[in-house]
């Protein structure tokens, strides 16, 4: 493991933070499919957590299909899921359900040093400053999505002073910081709520969710926001239209 840059948030369950950081490493390709992840003592030292906390985080990723455990051998990165585009002369992939409100509950917006996994996605050097923003989004009065966003501090200075709880983040990016946006790419996976997500969303642990990974690009084809969200499966579904 590299020199620790992991800095836990006091308001978020520790096992959930470890799980999300491990998932970032998997998504960024730090550990390729089929490779064994570092042994538990090394991971415990890196995250500065107990073995019980680490095993809980790894157990969630095993249950969600990102890791595989083999008794007597270790824990390995699962083979990648097959990814397919929607065919047709025109395709439209939309979320069906109530719209997310502009207002949100901000759990934190903190300036942190970029770990290697996030730095690779955002095109930053390891250790460069970035914003880690976590919010609960609402559909009406119901908490509907838990979103973690990572944005470069250089592009969005003093982001934590912006009205993140009352405005859409994309509006702040374009209107306050004049960052022109070109496109966004989303990858959707089925998952289940862990105890932390369940508490924030007011649902039972194990409730079906969509995990949505989004990369938002500027007109310069730079990733300006990397977002990992979970969206309630009991409220939303995805629909494809072909025309």
C-alpha positions, -999 to 999 in steps of 0.1 A, spaced: 0 0 0 11 36 -6 16 62 20 -17 67 38 -38 97 25 -70 83 39 -87 109 61 -120 97 76 -150 120 80 -164 121 115 -200 122 104 -199 91 82 -198 55 94 -161 44 92 -168 10 75 -188 29 48 -159 52 41 -135 23 38 -159 5 15 -163 36 -8 -125 42 -9 -119 5 -18 -146 9 -45 -128 39 -59 -96 19 -62 -115 -9 -80 -132 16 -104 -100 34 -112 -81 2 -121 -56 3 -93 -63 -34 -88 -70 -52 -121 -96 -80 -124 -83 -112 -110 -57 -96 -88 -55 -102 -51 -61 -71 -30 -35 -63 -2 -37 -85 29 -58 -74 58 -30 -62 81 -18 -39 53 -53 -25 46 -59 -20 84 -27 -1 87 -35 20 56 -70 29 68 -61 29 105 -91 8 113 -98 -25 132 -100 -58 114 -137 -60 121 -143 -26 104 -123 -37 74 -140 -71 71 -174 -54 72 -164 -31 43 -149 -60 23 -179 -81 30 -202 -55 15 -181 -54 -17 -182 -92 -18 -220 -92 -15 -223 -66 -42 -201 -86 -66 -170 -64 -67 -147 -88 -48 -145 -126 -45 -133 -144 -14 -116 -178 -16 -110 -197 17 -73 -202 22 -63 -181 -8 -74 -145 -2 -97 -119 -16 -96 -111 -53 -111 -85 -77 -141 -99 -95 -141 -101 -133 -155 -70 -149 -192 -69 -157 -202 -70 -193 -209 -35 -205 -232 -27 -234 -245 3 -251 -282 6 -262 -285 -1 -299 -307 18 -323 -307 48 -345 -317 69 -316 -316 59 -279 -327 77 -248 -319 63 -214 -339 81 -187 -347 78 -150 -384 72 -144 -396 86 -111 -400 118 -92 -375 146 -100 -348 152 -74 -353 185 -56 -329 214 -60 -325 215 -22 -303 188 -5 -289 180 29 -251 186 28 -233 161 51 -200 177 44 -179 196 19 -142 191 27 -109 200 11 -88 168 9 -57 155 -8 -64 134 -39 -58 98 -34 -43 79 -64 -77 64 -74 -95 97 -76 -65 116 -90 -64 92 -120 -101 99 -128 -98 137 -125 -64 139 -142 -47 153 -111 -14 144 -95 -16 123 -64 -19 146 -33 -34 176 -52 -62 193 -34 -98 184 -43 -133 188 -28 -151 158 -13 -188 167 -12 -214 144 2 -252 152 1 -285 136 5 -309 144 -23 -347 145 -20 -377 136 -41 -404 157 -25 -399 151 12 -384 117 8 -346 112 9 -339 95 -25 -302 96 -32 -269 97 -14 -242 114 -35 -205 117 -31 -188 142 -55 -151 148 -61 -141 181 -78 -107 198 -83 -101 227 -60 -82 246 -87 -114 248 -108 -138 255 -79 -121 276 -53 -140 281 -20 -167 257 -32 -176 250 5 -188 286 7 -214 281 -20 -251 274 -13 -247 237 -20 -278 228 0 -301 250 -20 -288 250 -56 -280 223 -82 -243 216 -82 -242 217 -120 -256 252 -119 -230 264 -95 -203 249 -117 -215 266 -148 -229 299 -135 -206 307 -105 -173 292 -119 -180 295 -156 -169 260 -163 -186 250 -196 -199 214 -195 -200 191 -226 -213 158 -215 -216 132 -187 -212 95 -188 -230 73 -163 -226 36 -154 -254 20 -135 -252 -11 -113 -277 -28 -90 -266 -28 -53 -281 -29 -18 -281 -4 10 -255 -8 37 -263 4 72 -249 39 66 -268 45 33 -299 30 48 -298 54 77 -293 85 55 -321 74 32 -345 63 58 -348 28 45 -339 -7 57 -304 -21 52 -305 -44 22 -331 -24 3 -324 -25 -35 -305 6 -48 -290 17 -81 -253 26 -78 -246 53 -104 -210 63 -113 -209 96 -132 -180 115 -149 -189 150 -160 -167 165 -187 -160 201 -196 -158 212 -232 -121 207 -229 -129 170 -224 -116 171 -188 -134 153 -160 -145 181 -137 -167 161 -114 -165 124 -104 -197 113 -86 -206 81 -69 -243 79 -60 -268 54 -47 -304 59 -58 -334 42 -42 -347 13 -62 -381 15 -45 -386 50 -60 -368 50 -93 -364 28 -123 -345 32 -156 -362 33 -190 -348 31 -225 -366 44 -256 -358 36 -292 -370 57 -321 
